[in-house]
Amino acid sequence: MRRASLAMYANPPPLAEATAALWRFLSAALTRAGLEDVPGTLDAALRYKEAWTDPELLLAQTCGFPYVKQLRGKVRLLATPVYGHPGCDGPFKCSFIVIRENSRARSLEDLRGARAAINEPFSNSGVNLFRAAIAPLARDGRLFSSVIETGGHRNSIAAILAGRADVAAIDCVTYGNVLRFDPQSLAGVRVFAETVKAPGLPLVTRAGAPEEEVSLLRQVLQQAITEPSLAPMRDVLALKDFAVLSDVDYEPLAELERQAQRLRYPVIA
């Protein structure tokens, strides 16, 4: 059986329900088109990182930075969702640099000596875009007094509110989702700055997928954008469209890392 996983934007709960509805539509459309062994439900047991290189992968969503660092040649790009949240511009999006609401910081320079939180080291939104924004300020490879890894954007926000960190970079789509469906968890933080915009989280399939299957997947994704009955799903996900981007479109993410390295700031520290 083929495998499908769409776990990147599945929280708070309304997002999980809408994502499941999206997959039910895609699964049925793929089956009607003659594709065999299409799972009827998303694989909740499949960890999202494991899904990316699963030999039976039909569809998954990855992050742009892991794509350019680890997945080139191991997956095929299908499409990049276009979201309607503030901070998004077509398939491109920024990260919001957030701090406590009562912080006296007024510029990025004021973050010197602060405590940073990152979600995970290979995150584009939580690390790569964040690093690009602050690398010019680093001295001897450092800007912060400490850095903690939280495992997720919402955990990074919680760390700021709990006093364990002072600043983090949050994917604007995640921030928009939380603001809509769990706004109380943002009480006490504010958006302090925005990073540059970069290609969003692409949908991918296995590297060996034939052209006919890739074309079919793209077709049914577009059908999900125009199907009237899916309007509630699209509203919950703030999903506006799917754009087909190339490997070249994602290369700037690798260049952001190289720029930080040239500034002798290879990691957030």
C-alpha positions as CSV (number, residue, x, y, z in Angstrom):
1,M,0.0,0.0,0.0
2,R,1.2,3.5,-0.8
3,R,1.6,5.9,2.1
4,A,0.5,9.5,2.6
5,S,1.3,11.9,5.4
6,L,0.3,15.6,5.8
7,A,1.5,16.4,9.3
8,M,3.2,19.8,9.0
9,Y,0.1,22.0,9.7
10,A,-2.2,19.6,11.6
11,N,-2.6,21.5,14.9
12,P,-4.7,23.1,16.4
13,P,-7.5,20.4,16.0
14,P,-9.6,22.2,13.3
15,L,-6.5,21.9,11.0
16,A,-6.3,18.2,11.5
17,E,-9.9,17.7,10.6
18,A,-9.6,19.9,7.5
19,T,-6.4,18.1,6.4
20,A,-8.2,14.8,6.7
21,A,-11.0,16.1,4.6
22,L,-8.5,17.3,2.0
23,W,-6.9,13.8,1.8
24,R,-10.3,12.1,1.6
25,F,-11.0,14.1,-1.5
26,L,-7.5,13.6,-3.0
27,S,-7.6,9.8,-2.3
28,A,-11.0,9.4,-3.9
29,A,-10.0,11.5,-7.0
30,L,-6.8,9.5,-7.4
31,T,-8.7,6.2,-7.1
32,R,-11.3,7.3,-9.7
33,A,-8.4,8.2,-12.0
34,G,-7.2,4.6,-11.9
35,L,-4.3,4.9,-9.4
36,E,-4.0,1.7,-7.4
37,D,-3.4,1.1,-3.7
38,V,-4.2,4.7,-2.6
39,P,-4.7,4.8,1.1
40,G,-8.1,6.1,2.2
41,T,-6.7,7.9,5.3
42,L,-3.5,9.6,6.2
43,D,-0.9,7.5,8.0
44,A,-0.9,8.9,11.5
45,A,1.7,6.4,12.7
46,L,4.2,7.6,10.0
47,R,6.6,10.2,11.4
48,Y,6.8,13.1,9.0
49,K,10.5,12.9,8.6
50,E,10.3,9.1,7.9
51,A,7.6,9.8,5.3
52,W,9.9,11.9,3.2
53,T,12.1,9.0,2.1
54,D,9.6,6.2,2.4
55,P,9.9,4.1,-0.8
56,E,6.1,3.8,-0.9
57,L,5.5,7.5,-0.5
58,L,2.6,8.9,-2.5
59,L,2.3,12.3,-0.9
60,A,3.9,14.2,2.0
61,Q,4.8,17.8,3.0
62,T,8.3,18.7,3.8
63,C,10.1,21.8,4.8
64,G,12.2,23.8,2.2
65,F,15.4,23.7,4.1
66,P,15.5,19.9,4.7
67,Y,14.6,19.7,1.0
68,V,17.7,21.6,-0.2
69,K,20.0,20.0,2.5
70,Q,18.9,16.4,2.6
71,L,16.2,15.5,0.1
72,R,17.3,16.6,-3.3
73,G,17.3,13.5,-5.6
74,K,15.4,11.5,-2.9
75,V,12.0,13.1,-3.6
76,R,10.2,14.9,-6.4
77,L,8.6,18.3,-5.9
78,L,4.9,18.3,-6.6
79,A,3.5,21.7,-5.6
80,T,3.8,24.3,-2.9
81,P,0.6,25.4,-1.1
82,V,-0.4,29.1,-1.3
83,Y,-1.8,30.2,2.0
84,G,-3.7,33.4,2.8
85,H,-2.1,34.3,6.2
86,P,-0.3,37.6,6.8
87,G,3.3,37.1,5.9
88,C,2.5,35.0,2.9
89,D,3.0,36.2,-0.7
90,G,1.9,33.5,-3.2
91,P,3.9,30.3,-2.4
92,F,6.4,32.4,-0.5
93,K,6.3,33.2,3.2
94,C,8.3,34.7,6.0
95,S,8.8,34.0,9.7
96,F,7.7,36.3,12.5
97,I,10.4,37.0,15.1
98,V,8.4,37.1,18.3
99,I,9.3,38.3,21.8
100,R,7.4,38.8,25.1
101,E,4.8,41.6,24.9
102,N,6.5,43.6,27.7
103,S,10.0,43.3,26.2
104,R,11.9,46.6,25.9
105,A,13.6,45.4,22.7
106,R,13.1,47.8,19.8
107,S,15.6,46.5,17.2
108,L,17.4,43.2,16.4
109,E,20.5,44.6,18.0
110,D,18.6,44.8,21.3
111,L,18.5,41.0,21.2
112,R,22.2,40.7,21.9
113,G,22.6,38.5,25.0
114,A,19.0,37.3,24.9
115,R,17.9,33.6,25.2
116,A,16.7,32.1,21.9
117,A,14.4,29.2,21.2
118,I,14.5,27.2,18.0
119,N,12.1,24.4,17.0
120,E,14.7,22.1,15.3
121,P,18.1,22.6,13.6
122,F,17.0,22.0,10.0
123,S,13.8,24.1,10.1
124,N,13.7,26.8,7.4
125,S,11.3,29.0,9.3
126,G,12.6,28.5,12.8
127,V,16.4,28.5,12.0
128,N,17.4,29.2,8.5
129,L,15.4,32.4,8.0
130,F,16.1,33.4,11.6
131,R,19.8,33.0,11.2
132,A,19.8,35.0,8.0
133,A,18.1,37.9,9.8
134,I,20.6,38.0,12.7
135,A,23.9,36.8,11.2
136,P,25.0,40.4,10.3
137,L,24.8,41.2,14.0
138,A,26.8,38.3,15.4
139,R,30.2,38.8,17.0
140,D,32.7,36.0,17.0
141,G,29.9,33.6,15.9
142,R,27.5,34.6,18.8
143,L,24.6,36.8,19.4
144,F,22.6,35.1,22.2
145,S,23.5,34.0,25.7
146,S,21.8,30.6,25.2
147,V,19.8,28.6,22.7
148,I,17.3,25.9,23.5
149,E,15.7,23.5,21.1
150,T,12.0,23.0,21.7
151,G,10.8,20.6,19.0
152,G,8.1,22.8,17.6
153,H,7.0,26.3,16.9
154,R,4.2,26.3,19.5
155,N,6.7,24.9,22.0
156,S,9.0,27.9,21.3
157,I,6.2,30.3,21.9
158,A,5.4,28.5,25.2
159,A,9.1,28.7,26.2
160,I,9.0,32.5,25.8
161,L,5.8,32.8,27.8
162,A,7.3,30.5,30.5
163,G,10.4,32.6,30.8
164,R,12.8,30.0,29.4
165,A,13.5,32.0,26.3
166,D,13.2,35.6,25.1
167,V,12.9,35.2,21.3
168,A,12.0,32.8,18.5
169,A,11.2,32.8,14.8
170,I,7.8,31.4,14.1
171,D,6.5,30.3,10.7
172,C,3.9,32.8,9.7
173,V,1.5,30.1,8.6
174,T,1.8,28.4,12.1
175,Y,1.4,31.8,13.7
176,G,-1.7,32.6,11.6
177,N,-3.3,29.2,12.4
178,V,-2.7,29.6,16.2
179,L,-4.0,33.1,16.1
180,R,-7.3,31.9,14.5
181,F,-7.9,28.7,16.5
182,D,-5.9,29.0,19.8
183,P,-5.3,32.8,20.3
184,Q,-5.0,32.5,24.0
185,S,-1.7,30.7,23.6
186,L,-0.3,33.9,22.0
187,A,-1.4,36.2,24.8
188,G,1.8,37.7,26.1
189,V,3.9,37.6,23.0
190,R,4.2,40.1,20.1
191,V,5.6,40.0,16.6
192,F,8.8,42.0,16.7
193,A,10.2,41.7,13.2
194,E,9.7,39.7,9.9
195,T,12.4,37.7,8.1
196,V,12.8,37.7,4.3
197,K,10.3,35.6,2.4
198,A,11.2,32.3,0.9
199,P,9.4,29.3,-0.8
200,G,7.0,27.5,1.6
201,L,6.7,23.9,2.6
202,P,6.5,21.8,-0.6
203,L,4.4,18.7,-1.2
204,V,6.6,15.9,-2.4
205,T,6.4,12.3,-3.7
206,R,9.1,9.6,-4.0
207,A,11.9,10.1,-6.4
208,G,10.9,7.2,-8.6
209,A,7.3,8.3,-9.2
210,P,6.6,8.2,-13.0
211,E,5.7,11.4,-14.8
212,E,2.1,10.2,-15.3
213,E,1.6,9.9,-11.5
214,V,3.2,13.2,-10.8
215,S,0.9,14.9,-13.4
216,L,-2.1,13.2,-11.9
217,L,-1.2,14.3,-8.3
218,R,-0.9,17.9,-9.5
219,Q,-4.2,17.6,-11.3
220,V,-6.1,16.4,-8.2
221,L,-4.4,19.1,-6.1
222,Q,-5.8,21.7,-8.4
223,Q,-9.2,20.1,-8.3
224,A,-9.2,20.5,-4.5
225,I,-8.8,24.2,-5.1
226,T,-11.8,24.5,-7.3
227,E,-14.2,21.9,-5.8
228,P,-17.1,23.9,-4.3
229,S,-17.8,21.3,-1.5
230,L,-14.2,21.8,-0.2
231,A,-14.7,25.6,0.5
232,P,-14.9,25.0,4.3
233,M,-11.7,22.9,4.2
234,R,-9.9,25.6,2.3
235,D,-11.1,28.3,4.7
236,V,-9.9,26.4,7.7
237,L,-6.5,25.8,6.2
238,A,-6.4,29.3,4.6
239,L,-5.5,27.4,1.4
240,K,-5.7,29.5,-1.7
241,D,-3.9,27.6,-4.4
242,F,-1.0,25.3,-5.3
243,A,2.0,26.6,-7.2
244,V,4.5,24.3,-9.0
245,L,8.0,25.4,-8.1
246,S,11.3,24.0,-9.2
247,D,14.5,23.0,-7.5
248,V,15.9,26.4,-8.7
249,D,13.2,28.2,-6.7
250,Y,14.4,26.5,-3.5
251,E,18.1,27.2,-4.1
252,P,17.9,30.6,-2.3
253,L,17.3,28.7,1.0
254,A,20.7,27.1,0.6
255,E,22.2,30.5,-0.3
256,L,20.9,32.0,2.9
257,E,22.9,29.4,4.8
258,R,26.0,30.1,2.8
259,Q,25.6,33.8,3.5
260,A,25.5,33.2,7.2
261,Q,28.5,31.0,7.0
262,R,30.4,33.7,5.2
263,L,29.5,35.9,8.1
264,R,31.0,33.2,10.4
265,Y,27.6,32.5,11.9
266,P,27.0,28.9,10.9
267,V,24.5,28.1,13.7
268,I,22.2,30.1,15.9
269,A,24.3,30.8,19.0
